[in-house]
Amino acid sequence: MQVMPRNLPIDAVLFDLDGTLLHTSPDIGNALNRALTENGFPLLAPGVAQTLIGGGSAILIDRALTLLGVEARASTLDLVLRRYETCYHQLCRHEDQQTQLYPGIESTLDSLRGMGLKLGVVTNKESRFVEPLMWRFGLHAWFDMIVDGDARLPHKPDPDPLLHACEALGVDPAHTLFVGDCVTDALAAQAAGMPMVCVSYGYSSDHPVSKLPCMRVIDTIAELTELIGGPRKWHGSTRIDHGIAGQEISASQLN
């Protein structure tokens, strides 16, 4: 197979899952509302769940209860969390789920494979949710490895999941591109010394993507093909732009 040329000096591309490859918020929102109402709490308005995603299920529930003004006792968190996990796991395996691949994902992954790049997924989502979604949408066919929220590693924004993926793939973080959608992803990539591209369509409502430390914001995943190895040369720098006007950005600045 002839390998396509690359405009960026990278050997691998890592992807976030929720809000980057898959539009999962409708099912997450449905499961979350079911768990809340069955425990006597009010429903969240449509679309609110999308603003709470990132960090795993426990953080999702904690954010939802905080938003509702509920005192976050451990027993309350546990009750809602266990019911949410049951409901969402059912939805992940159900044929009528509302989760969808974002447009252009399959053709873009084909193109990246054609460039000879190694591909991976790094997500805070737990494996019992990741696996049925990966199989349902046939994503295992493209990816060499997955680091999920059940790995014995800190979650993003800690850089360890990204560094672990690079080690498993045998690539240098500086020559690995991370594609994500939110501040959690951006801070993880920055700490790992990894260039990042941010998608504008994901779940970053609290922090405008234009202010995240990334080398480029793209509106569709298909733009990766041209950025990495398309017919038009990429003339920008491949370093991470650490914040705005050269200022390094920190977690405290973005919270």
LINGITA-V913124 format. One record per helix or strand of 3 or more residues. SS is the DSSP state (H for helix, E for strand). FROM is the first residue (numbers start at 1). LEN is the number of residues. If there is no record, write none. Layout:
((SS FROM LEN) (SS FROM LEN))
This chain:
((E 12 4) (H 25 14) (H 49 4) (H 57 11) (H 74 20) (H 105 10) (E 118 5) (H 127 10) (H 139 3) (E 145 3) (H 160 10) (H 173 3) (E 176 5) (H 183 10) (E 196 4) (H 209 3) (E 216 3) (H 223 7) (H 244 3) (H 251 4))
